[in-house]
Amino acid sequence: MTPLTTGLLLAAGGSIAFSGKAIIVKLAYRYGVDAVTLIMYRMLFALPLFLAMVWWATYRSKTPVVPLTRRDWLGILGLGFSGYYLASFLDFYGLQYISASLERLILYLNPTLVLLLGWVIYKRRITGRQAGAMALSYAGVLVVFGQEISLAGSHAVLGGVLVLGSAISYAVYLVYSGEMVKRLGSLRLVGWATTVACVLCIAQFLLLRPLSAALVAPEVLVLSVINAVFCTAAPVVMVMMAIERIGSSLTAQTGMIGPMSTIVMGVLILDEPFNRWVLLGTVLVVAGVLWVSRQRS
């Protein structure tokens, strides 16, 4: 198998696996668990895997490993809070109110949010074509959002705002992580940042819930293990391996399969509705993000 084929399969597999997170969360909510407890279990089971990433990136690296400075630790804490703790919590919380399909489309606005943050923070110019591509993507989300409001009412507004907050929080992580990735390496940075997020999620549960809240249905534990291994840690590694083989641009474009896979899984597993409005919104979002990604690359 050629590196191109392997890279495409890894990129597609990572995108589909990561998209499955929303399906797993929606299934777990059927057993009466809340967002604080559910994200605690996800991070608890994922923590050993992220620590393994840190160990591998530190002691098995083929390139010299720079020691972490006080500034590095502060950066890791900030990125872990924004990119993985806050983004994950808002996402899990929002999924209580909206469909997995709409959640995935909102999160897929990430490249456009990075462009907007670059304009706000670094005064980077947004071209007319980029603005048009972003308008296309946001129009797609609004189409599906309108359909969601007709089904879920005002709860859809709350869920949409929470998931949009998650997307913005992760976009902040992407904007500020660039220099640290160059210094520490992607696997090492992701390992430490996600470890910070795991500790924060576990501490949040201990502060906000009694220990008796950890007594959940066995199905929730099984789903949390699946979420931690196959929808959290594995996609990170798969996407990084794909980037090594085919580059970040082609990996990002292959990741366009993500929203489609979420919609298919939502229809087949969760019995979520699928109609022409969902299809139209998805096409608009994917087209806009693909347009933005190609222009940036």
Backbone torsions as a table, in degrees:
resi	resn	phi	psi	omega
1	MET	NA	130.9	-176.7
2	THR	-73.0	157.5	176.6
3	PRO	-57.2	-34.5	179.3
4	LEU	-63.4	-47.8	-180.0
5	THR	-63.4	-45.0	178.9
6	THR	-60.8	-44.0	179.9
7	GLY	-63.0	-42.7	178.9
8	LEU	-64.0	-41.2	178.6
9	LEU	-65.2	-41.1	178.4
10	LEU	-64.9	-43.1	-179.7
11	ALA	-64.2	-44.2	179.6
12	ALA	-66.5	-43.4	179.5
13	GLY	-63.1	-41.6	178.6
14	GLY	-64.5	-40.4	179.8
15	SER	-66.0	-43.5	179.8
16	ILE	-66.3	-42.8	-179.6
17	ALA	-63.5	-43.4	179.6
18	PHE	-65.8	-37.4	179.0
19	SER	-66.2	-26.0	179.8
20	GLY	-67.7	-13.5	179.5
21	LYS	-56.5	-45.0	-178.1
22	ALA	-62.5	-37.4	179.5
23	ILE	-65.9	-44.4	179.6
24	ILE	-61.7	-43.5	-179.3
25	VAL	-63.3	-44.9	-180.0
26	LYS	-63.4	-37.5	177.2
27	LEU	-65.5	-41.1	-178.8
28	ALA	-65.5	-34.6	-179.9
29	TYR	-63.0	-21.4	179.3
30	ARG	-68.0	-14.6	-178.9
31	TYR	-100.7	14.9	172.4
32	GLY	80.5	12.1	179.4
33	VAL	-83.8	150.9	178.8
34	ASP	-99.3	172.0	-174.2
35	ALA	-63.7	-40.7	-177.7
36	VAL	-62.4	-44.4	-179.3
37	THR	-70.7	-40.5	-176.7
38	LEU	-66.2	-43.6	-179.8
39	ILE	-70.8	-28.8	175.8
40	MET	-61.6	-46.7	-179.1
41	TYR	-67.0	-38.4	177.1
42	ARG	-58.5	-48.1	-177.3
43	MET	-73.8	-31.9	177.6
44	LEU	-62.2	-43.9	-179.8
45	PHE	-76.0	-25.7	-179.6
46	ALA	-83.4	-22.0	-174.6
47	LEU	-54.2	-47.9	178.8
48	PRO	-59.6	-33.6	-179.5
49	LEU	-69.6	-39.2	179.0
50	PHE	-70.8	-37.0	175.6
51	LEU	-64.0	-35.0	176.2
52	ALA	-64.4	-37.2	176.5
53	MET	-62.1	-43.9	179.4
54	VAL	-61.0	-46.3	-179.6
55	TRP	-60.9	-45.1	-178.5
56	TRP	-63.9	-45.1	-177.6
57	ALA	-68.6	-25.6	-177.6
58	THR	-89.1	-44.6	-171.5
59	TYR	-106.3	-11.4	179.6
60	ARG	-116.4	9.6	-178.3
61	SER	-69.8	142.2	178.8
62	LYS	-86.0	-10.6	178.3
63	THR	-112.3	156.1	179.1
64	PRO	-57.3	137.8	-178.6
65	VAL	-101.2	122.6	-179.8
66	VAL	-79.7	141.1	177.7
67	PRO	-68.6	148.4	-179.2
68	LEU	-79.1	128.1	177.3
69	THR	-94.0	172.9	177.2
70	ARG	-59.9	-39.1	178.2
71	ARG	-64.8	-37.9	177.0
72	ASP	-61.2	-45.2	-178.7
73	TRP	-63.2	-41.4	178.1
74	LEU	-63.3	-40.2	177.5
75	GLY	-64.4	-42.1	178.8
76	ILE	-62.8	-42.5	178.8
77	LEU	-62.5	-44.2	180.0
78	GLY	-65.7	-44.3	-179.4
79	LEU	-69.3	-37.6	177.4
80	GLY	-63.8	-39.3	178.7
81	PHE	-66.8	-48.2	-174.7
82	SER	-75.8	-49.8	-170.0
83	GLY	-79.6	-26.2	-173.6
84	TYR	-125.7	-38.8	178.6
85	TYR	-76.2	-62.2	-175.6
86	LEU	-65.1	-43.7	179.8
87	ALA	-61.3	-41.7	-179.1
88	SER	-68.7	-43.7	-177.6
89	PHE	-64.6	-45.7	179.1
90	LEU	-63.0	-36.6	178.5
91	ASP	-65.1	-49.4	179.9
92	PHE	-61.3	-42.5	-179.1
93	TYR	-64.2	-44.3	-179.4
94	GLY	-64.4	-31.8	-179.4
95	LEU	-66.9	-11.5	174.3
96	GLN	-70.6	-18.0	-170.6
97	TYR	-119.2	-18.1	-178.0
98	ILE	-128.4	168.0	-179.6
99	SER	-74.0	159.3	177.4
100	ALA	-63.9	-32.7	-179.2
101	SER	-65.0	-47.5	179.2
102	LEU	-66.3	-38.8	177.9
103	GLU	-57.6	-45.6	-178.1
104	ARG	-66.3	-39.0	179.7
105	LEU	-65.5	-40.4	178.4
106	ILE	-64.5	-46.0	179.5
107	LEU	-64.0	-26.1	-178.2
108	TYR	-76.7	-4.3	174.2
109	LEU	-75.4	1.0	-172.2
110	ASN	-50.3	-47.8	179.8
111	PRO	-59.4	-35.0	179.3
112	THR	-71.5	-35.2	177.6
113	LEU	-67.6	-36.8	176.6
114	VAL	-63.1	-40.2	176.5
115	LEU	-61.6	-45.0	-179.2
116	LEU	-64.5	-41.6	178.1
117	LEU	-65.7	-36.9	176.1
118	GLY	-62.7	-36.1	177.3
119	TRP	-69.4	-42.1	-177.9
120	VAL	-71.1	-45.6	-172.1
121	ILE	-85.7	-46.4	-173.4
122	TYR	-106.9	2.7	179.2
123	LYS	60.3	31.8	177.0
124	ARG	-74.8	134.6	-175.5
125	ARG	-72.1	138.6	174.0
126	ILE	-104.0	121.9	-177.9
127	THR	-74.7	165.8	178.1
128	GLY	-61.0	-39.5	179.7
129	ARG	-67.6	-38.6	176.7
130	GLN	-64.6	-41.5	177.6
131	ALA	-62.0	-39.9	177.8
132	GLY	-64.4	-40.2	178.8
133	ALA	-65.0	-40.7	178.6
134	MET	-65.8	-41.6	178.8
135	ALA	-60.6	-37.5	178.3
136	LEU	-62.7	-45.0	-179.2
137	SER	-65.2	-45.1	-178.5
138	TYR	-68.4	-32.4	175.7
139	ALA	-63.3	-39.2	178.2
140	GLY	-62.8	-42.9	177.9
141	VAL	-63.9	-40.6	-179.8
142	LEU	-64.2	-35.3	177.4
143	VAL	-61.4	-49.8	-179.7
144	VAL	-69.7	-34.6	179.4
145	PHE	-63.4	-41.5	177.3
146	GLY	-61.6	-40.1	176.1
147	GLN	-63.5	-39.5	-177.9
148	GLU	-67.0	-40.1	179.4
149	ILE	-62.4	-37.8	180.0
150	SER	-65.3	-22.7	-178.9
151	LEU	-98.0	-41.9	-174.1
152	ALA	-106.9	-9.6	178.2
153	GLY	72.4	-146.8	-174.6
154	SER	-64.5	-24.0	178.2
155	HIS	-59.8	-31.5	179.7
156	ALA	-64.3	-34.1	178.6
157	VAL	-64.3	-47.3	178.9
158	LEU	-60.8	-47.0	180.0
159	GLY	-62.3	-41.4	179.6
160	GLY	-64.6	-40.8	178.8
161	VAL	-64.8	-41.4	180.0
162	LEU	-63.7	-45.2	-179.2
163	VAL	-69.6	-35.6	174.9
164	LEU	-63.5	-39.3	174.6
165	GLY	-60.3	-37.9	176.5
166	SER	-62.5	-44.8	180.0
167	ALA	-63.3	-40.4	178.8
168	ILE	-66.2	-41.0	179.5
169	SER	-61.3	-41.2	179.3
170	TYR	-72.3	-33.4	176.7
171	ALA	-64.1	-37.8	175.4
172	VAL	-59.7	-42.8	177.2
173	TYR	-58.5	-45.5	-178.1
174	LEU	-65.0	-40.1	-177.6
175	VAL	-65.2	-41.6	-174.0
176	TYR	-92.2	-7.2	-175.7
177	SER	-88.5	-8.8	-173.5
178	GLY	-54.9	-52.2	-177.8
179	GLU	-67.0	-37.1	-179.1
180	MET	-69.6	-33.5	176.4
181	VAL	-62.3	-41.7	179.4
182	LYS	-64.3	-34.9	-176.1
183	ARG	-82.2	-44.5	-172.5
184	LEU	-100.8	-20.8	-173.6
185	GLY	92.3	147.4	-173.4
186	SER	-66.5	-43.6	-177.0
187	LEU	-66.2	-40.3	-179.6
188	ARG	-67.2	-43.5	-179.9
189	LEU	-65.5	-46.5	179.4
190	VAL	-61.5	-41.9	180.0
191	GLY	-60.1	-46.6	-179.8
192	TRP	-70.6	-42.8	-177.9
193	ALA	-64.4	-41.9	179.0
194	THR	-71.1	-31.1	175.1
195	THR	-63.2	-42.4	175.6
196	VAL	-59.1	-44.6	-179.6
197	ALA	-63.4	-38.7	178.4
198	CYS	-60.9	-46.5	179.8
199	VAL	-62.1	-41.5	179.8
200	LEU	-64.9	-41.4	-179.8
201	CYS	-66.8	-39.9	178.0
202	ILE	-67.9	-42.8	178.1
203	ALA	-63.4	-38.2	178.1
204	GLN	-60.0	-42.7	178.4
205	PHE	-63.4	-44.6	-178.1
206	LEU	-64.5	-30.7	-179.8
207	LEU	-81.4	-35.1	-171.6
208	LEU	-101.4	-16.4	-175.6
209	ARG	-129.5	147.2	172.3
210	PRO	-71.6	157.4	-178.8
211	LEU	-59.8	-26.9	179.5
212	SER	-62.9	-21.1	179.1
213	ALA	-68.0	-17.1	178.8
214	ALA	-74.2	-10.8	177.9
215	LEU	-81.1	96.6	-176.9
216	VAL	-120.2	171.0	178.9
217	ALA	-62.9	144.4	178.8
218	PRO	-55.0	-32.7	179.5
219	GLU	-61.9	-33.9	178.5
220	VAL	-65.6	-40.1	178.6
221	LEU	-64.8	-43.0	179.1
222	VAL	-62.6	-46.2	179.5
223	LEU	-63.5	-35.5	179.3
224	SER	-68.1	-38.2	176.1
225	VAL	-63.8	-44.7	177.9
226	ILE	-60.7	-42.8	179.7
227	ASN	-62.6	-45.1	-177.2
228	ALA	-65.9	-43.5	-174.0
229	VAL	-83.7	-54.3	-169.1
230	PHE	-92.5	-20.4	-178.2
231	CYS	-114.1	-1.3	-179.3
232	THR	-124.6	-65.6	-175.4
233	ALA	-74.8	-48.1	-176.5
234	ALA	-59.4	-45.5	179.6
235	PRO	-61.0	-34.9	178.2
236	VAL	-59.1	-48.0	-178.9
237	VAL	-67.5	-42.2	-178.3
238	MET	-62.9	-43.3	-179.4
239	VAL	-67.4	-39.3	178.3
240	MET	-64.2	-40.7	177.0
241	MET	-65.4	-35.0	177.9
242	ALA	-66.4	-42.4	179.4
243	ILE	-61.1	-37.9	178.5
244	GLU	-62.2	-29.6	-174.5
245	ARG	-95.5	-37.7	-173.3
246	ILE	-126.1	0.0	178.1
247	GLY	88.5	161.7	-174.7
248	SER	-72.1	-34.3	-176.8
249	SER	-65.1	-50.6	-179.7
250	LEU	-68.0	-33.7	176.3
251	THR	-63.0	-43.5	179.5
252	ALA	-64.0	-41.1	-179.6
253	GLN	-68.1	-37.4	176.6
254	THR	-65.5	-30.4	178.9
255	GLY	-65.2	-8.5	177.0
256	MET	-61.0	-16.2	178.1
257	ILE	-68.3	-17.1	-176.6
258	GLY	-55.2	-56.5	-179.7
259	PRO	-59.3	-39.2	179.2
260	MET	-62.3	-44.4	-178.7
261	SER	-65.3	-36.5	178.1
262	THR	-64.5	-42.3	179.6
263	ILE	-63.3	-44.9	179.8
264	VAL	-61.8	-46.9	179.1
265	MET	-65.4	-36.4	178.6
266	GLY	-63.7	-40.0	179.1
267	VAL	-70.2	-45.2	-174.6
268	LEU	-76.9	-37.2	-173.2
269	ILE	-98.5	-40.0	-174.6
270	LEU	-102.8	-4.1	-176.9
271	ASP	60.2	34.0	176.4
272	GLU	-73.7	149.3	-177.4
273	PRO	-69.2	147.3	175.3
274	PHE	-134.1	120.8	-178.7
275	ASN	-143.5	-173.7	-175.5
276	ARG	-66.3	-27.9	-179.9
277	TRP	-71.1	-40.9	176.1
278	VAL	-63.7	-42.6	179.7
279	LEU	-64.2	-45.2	-180.0
280	LEU	-62.9	-45.3	179.5
281	GLY	-61.1	-41.6	179.6
282	THR	-63.9	-43.9	179.2
283	VAL	-61.1	-42.9	-179.6
284	LEU	-65.3	-44.4	-179.5
285	VAL	-63.3	-49.4	-178.1
286	VAL	-63.1	-41.5	179.6
287	ALA	-63.4	-44.3	180.0
288	GLY	-64.5	-44.6	-179.7
289	VAL	-66.5	-39.8	177.9
290	LEU	-62.3	-40.8	179.0
291	TRP	-63.1	-47.2	178.7
292	VAL	-62.1	-44.7	-177.5
293	SER	-62.6	-40.9	-179.8
294	ARG	-67.7	-38.6	179.8
295	GLN	-67.4	-39.9	-179.9
296	ARG	-66.7	-40.3	-179.1
297	SER	-70.4	NA	NA
